[in-house]
């Protein structure tokens, strides 16, 4: 038999194997598809966990971050969080007037009590930060237009605007919309004394923090959480002036404020990731688990299917086909099955990732946590095709070596 005739025969038999038993072919394709879906989605979660933090800081669109050290939980205190930047307004004002700085904005985050009726309270994250400007997306209503006048040069005796911007989950949880009011404070008693009007709906800070958030002026958050004495903030974000080098500005600020830590966007990301070793290890483990699980599932499917075909393989041997040709035929059939299963798996994995993202966003607020970039999708599909072919090649070779045609057909 010529080489061309052998190849045509192998392709013909491989095609017949696919169509002879549609049920078995469908089950095998579904098994491979499940392996591809599991691999793609799990790897997408791992990639998403690693990328989410960086994406949030990139979305914040800041050049430098000034901190006073790691933010610490402070049980038993109002707000429950010990922000480490002191005299935040004075420091940010001093930084903001530098020629090489465009803006310097202090921000603070605290745990606050929130209620729509003044009797049933829940804890939320309160953000003391600007709720206006190009970095803040307003989906409904308007931004907090009035400036932070309550600070009043550090006296905290200016009038409070009592305006807040909330995210959609907070609005849905308390069944409020623009124009309604919420009681907010560091203690239940303080919350009952401070009623804020919802002026806008924005996802900006809830996306950054990954949790439902109520946003107000920094001085007003400090007032309702009892942190006006030290004027504390979580960090100060800095935008450098046009044409200025962030690294040079960072060095100048470090020299002027040695008690504070100044980081670029990338350094801040690395610092946070360094504190989240368990999260990173979990993300990497998910990627490894996805690959190993996909390998195991695809191999198991092919071993089961090829082993059930050992009688058909023996028939080919009895007809005079060489072991090499029989193994090649099985490999071609398995590769075809792998392509079919992988295509089905990719078709299911992409909408599955979208649905999972919607569920995660609704439950915990992290949007786009499952990432399916082309390399992840291609990796899942390649795993289905390549492993199908390799597994079929190996098991068919073993079956042909372990038994003679006469023994199998007996």
C-alpha positions in Angstrom: 0.0 0.0 0.0 1.4 3.4 -1.0 1.8 6.1 1.5 -1.0 8.2 0.0 -3.3 5.2 0.0 -2.4 4.5 3.6 -3.2 8.1 4.6 -6.5 8.1 2.7 -7.5 4.8 4.4 -6.5 6.2 7.9 -8.7 9.3 7.3 -11.6 7.2 6.0 -11.6 4.9 9.0 -11.1 7.8 11.4 -14.1 9.5 9.8 -16.1 6.3 10.0 -15.3 6.0 13.7 -16.7 9.4 14.4 -20.0 8.7 12.5 -20.5 5.0 13.3 -21.5 5.6 16.9 -22.9 9.1 17.2 -23.8 8.6 20.9 -20.2 7.6 21.9 -18.8 10.5 19.8 -21.1 13.0 21.4 -20.3 11.8 24.9 -16.5 11.9 24.2 -16.8 15.4 22.7 -18.8 16.6 25.7 -16.2 15.1 28.1 -13.4 17.0 26.3 -15.6 20.2 26.2 -16.1 20.0 30.0 -12.3 19.7 30.4 -11.8 22.8 28.2 -14.5 24.8 30.0 -13.1 23.9 33.4 -9.6 24.7 32.3 -10.6 28.0 30.7 -12.8 29.2 33.5 -10.5 28.2 36.4 -7.4 29.7 34.6 -9.5 32.8 33.9 -10.3 33.1 37.6 -6.6 32.8 38.5 -5.6 35.4 35.9 -8.4 37.6 37.0 -7.4 37.5 40.7 -3.8 38.5 39.7 -5.0 41.3 37.4 -7.8 42.8 39.4 -5.7 44.7 41.8 -3.5 46.2 39.1 -6.6 47.2 37.0 -8.2 48.9 40.0 -5.1 51.1 40.6 -4.7 51.8 36.9 -8.4 52.9 36.8 -7.7 55.2 39.8 -5.5 57.2 37.3 -3.0 58.5 39.9 0.7 58.9 39.6 1.8 58.7 43.2 0.4 57.4 46.5 1.5 58.9 49.8 0.9 56.6 52.8 1.9 56.5 56.5 2.4 52.8 56.6 0.0 49.9 56.3 -3.6 50.6 57.3 -4.5 48.7 60.4 -7.7 47.4 61.9 -8.5 49.0 65.2 -11.2 47.0 67.0 -13.1 48.9 69.7 -12.6 52.3 68.1 -15.1 54.3 66.1 -14.7 53.3 62.4 -12.7 50.3 63.2 -9.8 51.3 60.9 -6.6 53.2 61.9 -5.7 55.4 59.0 -2.0 56.3 59.1 -1.7 59.7 57.4 -2.1 62.5 60.0 -2.7 66.2 59.2 -4.0 65.0 55.8 -5.5 68.3 54.7 -2.3 70.3 55.6 0.0 67.8 53.9 -2.1 67.5 50.8 -2.4 71.3 50.5 1.4 71.7 50.9 2.0 69.0 48.2 -0.7 70.4 45.9 0.9 73.9 45.7 4.2 72.5 44.4 5.1 73.4 40.8 5.7 69.8 39.8 2.3 68.6 41.2 -1.1 69.1 39.6 -3.3 67.8 42.3 -3.0 66.2 45.7 -6.1 64.6 47.2 -6.5 63.0 50.7 -8.8 60.0 51.0 -10.0 58.0 53.9 -12.0 54.8 54.4 -13.9 53.9 57.5 -16.5 51.4 58.6 -19.8 53.3 59.2 -23.4 52.4 60.2 -26.0 53.1 57.5 -29.8 53.1 57.8 -32.7 54.2 55.7 -35.2 54.4 58.6 -33.1 55.3 61.6 -33.8 52.0 63.4 -32.2 49.2 61.3 -28.5 49.7 60.7 -25.9 47.9 58.6 -22.2 48.4 58.4 -20.8 49.7 55.1 -17.6 51.3 54.0 -17.6 55.1 54.1 -15.3 56.8 51.7 -14.1 60.3 52.5 -13.1 61.3 49.0 -14.0 63.6 46.1 -17.3 62.6 44.5 -16.8 64.7 41.4 -14.3 65.3 38.6 -13.2 63.3 35.6 -12.1 60.3 37.7 -15.6 59.8 39.1 -18.3 58.2 37.0 -21.9 59.4 37.9 -24.5 57.0 36.5 -27.5 58.8 38.0 -28.1 62.1 39.6 -25.2 64.4 40.0 -21.8 64.7 41.8 -21.4 66.5 45.1 -21.0 70.0 43.6 -20.4 71.9 46.8 -16.8 72.0 48.1 -15.7 70.6 51.4 -16.4 73.6 53.5 -16.8 71.8 56.8 -13.0 71.5 57.3 -12.7 75.3 57.6 -8.9 75.4 57.9 -8.9 72.7 60.5 -11.6 74.0 62.8 -14.3 71.6 61.5 -16.9 74.2 62.3 -18.0 75.0 58.8 -21.4 73.8 57.6 -21.8 70.2 56.5 -23.3 69.6 53.1 -24.8 66.3 54.3 -24.6 65.0 50.7 -23.5 61.5 49.7 -23.0 59.5 46.6 -23.7 55.8 46.8 -23.3 52.7 44.5 -26.2 50.8 43.0 -25.9 47.9 45.5 -26.2 50.2 48.4 -29.2 51.9 46.7 -30.9 48.5 46.1 -30.1 47.3 49.6 -31.8 50.2 51.3 -34.3 50.8 48.5 -33.3 54.4 48.0 -32.7 56.6 45.0 -31.5 60.1 44.2 -33.2 62.6 46.6 -33.7 60.1 49.4 -31.8 60.2 52.7 -29.6 57.8 54.7 -28.4 58.0 58.2 -24.7 57.5 58.4 -22.2 57.6 61.3 -19.3 55.8 63.0 -21.7 54.8 65.8 -25.5 54.2 65.7 -26.0 57.3 67.9 -24.0 59.5 65.6 -25.7 58.0 62.5 -29.1 59.0 63.9 -27.8 62.5 64.3 -26.6 62.8 60.7 -28.9 62.4 57.8 -27.4 62.6 54.4 -29.2 63.2 51.1 -28.3 60.9 48.2 -27.3 63.2 45.3 -25.8 60.6 42.9 -25.2 57.0 42.0 -21.6 56.1 41.2 -19.7 52.8 40.9 -16.2 54.4 41.2 -15.3 53.8 44.8 -17.2 50.5 45.1 -15.3 49.2 42.2 -12.0 50.3 43.7 -12.8 48.8 47.1 -14.8 45.8 45.9 -17.6 46.5 48.4 -20.7 48.7 48.7 -19.7 52.2 49.6 -21.1 55.5 50.7 -19.0 58.5 49.6 -18.9 62.0 51.2 -16.5 64.8 51.8 -13.4 63.7 53.8 -14.1 66.2 56.7 -17.6 65.0 57.0 -16.5 61.4 57.2 -14.0 62.4 59.9 -16.8 64.3 61.7 -19.2 61.4 61.8 -16.4 58.9 62.8 -14.8 61.0 65.4 -11.4 61.3 63.7 -11.1 65.1 63.3 -8.5 65.6 66.1 -5.6 64.1 64.1 -7.1 64.7 60.6 -6.4 61.2 59.5 -6.5 59.8 56.0 -5.8 56.4 54.4 -3.5 58.0 51.7 -3.0 61.0 49.6 -3.2 60.6 45.8 -0.9 62.8 43.7 -1.1 63.7 40.0 2.2 65.2 38.8 2.1 68.2 36.5 2.3 67.7 32.7 5.8 67.0 31.6 7.1 66.0 35.0 8.7 62.7 35.8 6.8 60.8 38.5 10.0 59.2 39.8 11.6 62.6 40.2 8.6 64.0 42.0 8.5 60.9 44.2 12.1 61.4 45.2 11.5 65.1 46.1 8.4 64.2 48.2 10.3 61.5 50.0 13.1 64.0 50.9 10.5 66.6 52.1 8.3 64.1 54.0 10.6 61.3 55.3 7.9 60.2 57.7 5.7 59.1 54.8 6.0 56.4 52.2 5.7 57.6 48.6 5.0 55.0 45.9 4.3 55.0 42.2 1.3 53.2 40.9 3.3 50.0 40.1 5.1 50.2 43.5 1.7 50.5 45.3 0.4 47.5 43.4 3.5 45.4 44.3 3.2 46.5 48.0 -0.4 45.4 48.2 0.3 42.1 46.4 3.2 41.5 48.8 0.8 41.7 51.7 -1.6 39.3 49.9 0.7 36.3 49.5 -2.1 33.9 50.3 -4.3 35.4 47.6 -1.5 35.2 45.0 -0.7 31.6 46.0 -4.4 30.8 45.6 -4.6 32.4 42.2 -1.5 30.6 41.0 -2.9 27.4 42.4 -6.1 27.9 40.5 -4.2 28.2 37.2 -2.1 25.1 38.0 -5.3 23.2 39.1 -7.0 24.2 35.9 -4.2 22.8 33.7 -3.7 19.6 35.8 -7.5 19.0 36.0 -7.9 19.6 32.3 -5.1 17.2 31.5 -6.5 14.5 33.8 -10.1 14.8 32.6 -9.2 14.8 28.9 -6.8 11.9 29.3 -9.4 9.9 31.2 -12.0 10.5 28.5 -9.6 9.4 25.7 -8.4 6.3 27.7 -12.0 5.2 28.2 -13.0 5.7 24.6 -10.0 4.1 23.0 -10.0 1.1 25.3 -13.6 0.4 24.4 -12.5 0.4 20.7 -9.9 -2.3 21.2 -12.0 -4.8 19.3 -12.3 -2.5 16.3 -8.5 -1.9 16.4 -7.9 -5.7 16.5 -10.1 -6.1 13.4 -7.9 -3.7 11.6 -4.8 -5.7 12.7 -6.5 -8.9 11.5 -7.1 -7.3 8.1 -3.4 -6.8 7.8 -2.9 -3.3 9.0 0.3 -2.6 10.7 0.4 -1.4 14.3 1.8 1.9 13.2 -1.1 2.5 10.8 -3.7 1.5 13.4 -2.2 3.8 16.0 -2.1 6.6 13.4 -5.7 6.1 12.6 -6.7 6.3 16.2 -4.7 9.4 16.7 -6.3 11.1 13.7 -9.7 10.2 15.1 -8.8 11.5 18.5 -7.4 14.8 17.1 -10.7 15.3 15.2 -12.6 14.5 18.4 -10.4 16.9 20.3 -11.0 19.7 17.8 -14.8 19.1 18.0 -14.8 19.0 21.8 -12.5 22.0 22.1 -14.7 24.1 19.8 -17.7 23.2 21.9 -15.8 23.9 25.1 -14.7 27.4 23.9 -18.3 28.1 22.8 -19.6 27.3 26.3 -16.6 28.7 28.3 -17.0 32.3 27.1 -20.7 32.8 28.1 -20.0 30.7 31.3 -17.3 33.2 32.2 -19.7 36.1 31.5 -22.4 34.6 33.7 -19.9 33.9 36.5 -18.7 37.5 36.3 -22.2 38.7 36.7 -22.8 36.5 39.8 -19.5 37.6 41.4 -20.2 41.2 40.7 -23.7 40.9 42.2 -22.4 39.1 45.3 -19.1 40.8 46.2 -18.7 43.7 43.8 -15.7 42.6 41.8 -16.4 43.1 38.1 -14.6 41.2 35.5 -12.9 38.8 38.0 -12.9 35.9 35.4 -10.6 37.0 32.6 -10.6 35.1 29.3 -7.9 36.7 27.2 -7.0 35.0 23.9 -4.0 33.2 25.5 -6.3 31.6 28.1 -8.9 30.5 25.6 -6.2 29.3 23.2 -4.6 27.4 26.0 -7.8 25.6 27.0 -8.6 24.7 23.4 -5.0 23.5 22.7 -5.1 21.4 25.8 -8.2 19.6 24.5 -6.8 18.9 21.1 -3.2 18.1 22.0 -4.0 15.9 25.1 -6.6 14.0 23.1 -4.1 13.2 20.4 -1.3 12.3 22.8 -3.5 10.2 25.1 -5.0 8.3 22.2 -1.6 7.7 20.7 -0.3 6.3 24.0 -3.3 4.1 24.9 -3.8 2.7 21.4 -0.1 1.8 21.2 -0.3 0.1 24.6 -3.5 -1.8 23.5 -1.9 -2.9 20.3 1.2 -4.1 22.1 -0.6 -5.9 25.0 -2.9 -8.1 22.9 -2.8 -9.9 19.6 -5.7 -9.7 17.2 -6.6 -13.3 17.9 -6.8 -12.9 21.7 -8.9 -9.8 21.4 -11.4 -11.2 18.9 -11.7 -14.5 20.6 
